[in-house]
Amino acid sequence: MNADLREMLDHFQIRKVLATYCRGSDRCDGALAASVYAQDSWDDHGVIQAPGQEFAQRMCQMVIDTTETLSHMLGQSLITITGDEAGAETYFMATSHDAAPDGTPMCNHLGGRFVDRLVREEGQWKIRHRTVLRDWSVALPVTHDWELSQTLQHGGRTQADLSFAVLGTLASG
């Protein structure tokens, strides 16, 4: 395969790994989130630091226990590839809706970067080591949900969420 095409394909596959992690995390699907990690992986998300597959399970449970919703939005990635290893820096914004200790509904925003070392295992790109860097964050009390009374369908973490049918997947969160 042409070197440029190989690089484009590798970049595409790595971006799919990043998106798969976010879907698993946002839908609280521990198995899906765990599927992106290499056998000898490590994830340093600050609050939880653990081998990748263990991290995914623990993080998804924490999201279920502490949030009503979680959404990641991925930004640009800078990816370098050397053979079967790669490095990636990917900007993200994560937003969660939960409650403050006093019960006040909160909307929390985190802007940061996933700094990943990846490896190709059995032909598939996997995250070997991830460190999450915080660039900024803000927590805002929710005084009104301007869209709540409108006609948009509500998303969720169960099979009732339309995306599962469209993607042909099952909810496990």
Secondary structure, 3 states (H helix, E strand, C coil): CCHHHHHHHHHHHHHHHHHHHHHHHHCCCHHHHHCCEEEEEEEECCCCEECHHHHHHHHHHHHHHHCCEEEEEEEEEEEEEECCEEEEEEEEEEEEEEECCCCCEEEEEEEEEEEEEEEEECCEEEEEEEEEEEEEEEEEECCCCCCCCCCCCCCCCCCCCHHHHHHCCCCCC
